[in-house]
Amino acid sequence: MSDTPDHLPRDLTIYLIARFALVAVVALVLSLVGVPLLIAVLIGLVVGLPLGLLLLRGLNQRVTAGLAKRNENRARARANLRAQLRGDGPADDSAA
């Protein structure tokens, strides 16, 4: 698991906070215009999805790449473990 990117938790946290902030900004602008708060939040959720994909494209790509790398590492480790349990592959002493 040492190959897992260290920046993934940070990037994921920043991305989630940015998405919530985007919804909050849209809802705030709509409520300042006179739209009821519940309706403004619902519209913020609906508008925030495509807007977030456009505005946060670079961060989204970093998070996606980090998750793909982590999943690749986990699949490789799982395959190695299964091979060891079957007795097919040599035991990896560096993991112990």
C-alpha positions as CSV (number, residue, x, y, z in Angstrom):
1,M,0.0,0.0,0.0
2,S,3.0,2.3,0.0
3,D,2.3,3.1,-3.6
4,T,-1.0,4.8,-2.7
5,P,-0.8,8.5,-3.4
6,D,-0.5,10.5,-0.2
7,H,-2.4,13.5,-1.6
8,L,-5.7,11.5,-2.3
9,P,-7.3,12.2,1.1
10,R,-6.4,15.9,0.9
11,D,-7.6,16.2,-2.7
12,L,-10.9,14.4,-1.9
13,T,-11.5,16.6,1.1
14,I,-10.9,19.7,-0.8
15,Y,-13.1,18.5,-3.7
16,L,-16.0,17.7,-1.3
17,I,-15.7,21.0,0.5
18,A,-15.6,22.9,-2.8
19,R,-18.7,21.1,-4.0
20,F,-20.6,21.9,-0.8
21,A,-19.4,25.5,-1.0
22,L,-20.6,25.8,-4.6
23,V,-24.1,24.6,-3.6
24,A,-24.0,27.1,-0.7
25,V,-23.0,30.0,-2.9
26,V,-25.7,29.2,-5.5
27,A,-28.3,28.9,-2.7
28,L,-27.1,32.1,-1.1
29,V,-27.4,34.1,-4.3
30,L,-30.8,32.7,-5.0
31,S,-32.0,33.5,-1.5
32,L,-30.7,37.0,-1.7
33,V,-32.7,37.5,-4.9
34,G,-35.8,36.4,-2.9
35,V,-36.2,32.7,-3.6
36,P,-37.3,30.7,-0.5
37,L,-34.3,29.0,1.2
38,L,-35.5,25.4,0.6
39,I,-36.1,26.0,-3.1
40,A,-32.8,27.8,-3.3
41,V,-30.9,24.8,-1.8
42,L,-32.7,22.4,-4.1
43,I,-31.8,24.5,-7.1
44,G,-28.3,24.8,-5.8
45,L,-28.0,21.1,-5.6
46,V,-29.3,20.7,-9.2
47,V,-27.2,23.5,-10.6
48,G,-24.1,22.7,-8.5
49,L,-23.6,19.3,-10.1
50,P,-22.9,20.4,-13.7
51,L,-21.3,23.6,-12.5
52,G,-19.0,21.7,-10.2
53,L,-17.9,19.4,-13.0
54,L,-17.0,22.5,-15.1
55,L,-15.3,24.6,-12.5
56,L,-13.6,21.8,-10.6
57,R,-12.4,19.8,-13.6
58,G,-8.7,19.7,-12.6
59,L,-9.4,18.7,-9.0
60,N,-11.9,16.1,-10.2
61,Q,-9.3,14.6,-12.5
62,R,-6.7,14.4,-9.7
63,V,-9.3,12.7,-7.3
64,T,-10.3,10.3,-10.1
65,A,-6.7,9.4,-10.9
66,G,-5.9,8.9,-7.2
67,L,-8.9,6.6,-6.7
68,A,-8.0,4.6,-9.8
69,K,-4.4,4.2,-8.6
70,R,-5.5,3.1,-5.2
71,N,-8.0,0.6,-6.7
72,E,-5.2,-0.7,-9.0
73,N,-2.9,-1.2,-6.0
74,R,-5.6,-3.0,-4.1
75,A,-6.4,-5.3,-7.0
76,R,-2.7,-6.2,-7.4
77,A,-2.4,-6.9,-3.7
78,R,-5.5,-9.1,-3.7
79,A,-4.3,-11.0,-6.7
80,N,-0.9,-11.6,-5.0
81,L,-2.7,-12.8,-1.9
82,R,-4.9,-15.2,-3.8
83,A,-1.8,-16.5,-5.7
84,Q,0.0,-17.1,-2.4
85,L,-3.0,-18.8,-0.9
86,R,-3.2,-21.2,-3.9
87,G,0.5,-21.7,-3.6
88,D,1.1,-20.4,-7.2
89,G,3.4,-17.5,-6.6
90,P,6.5,-17.0,-4.4
91,A,5.8,-15.6,-0.9
92,D,6.4,-11.9,-0.8
93,D,8.6,-11.4,2.4
94,S,8.7,-7.6,2.0
95,A,5.0,-7.3,3.0
96,A,5.6,-8.9,6.4
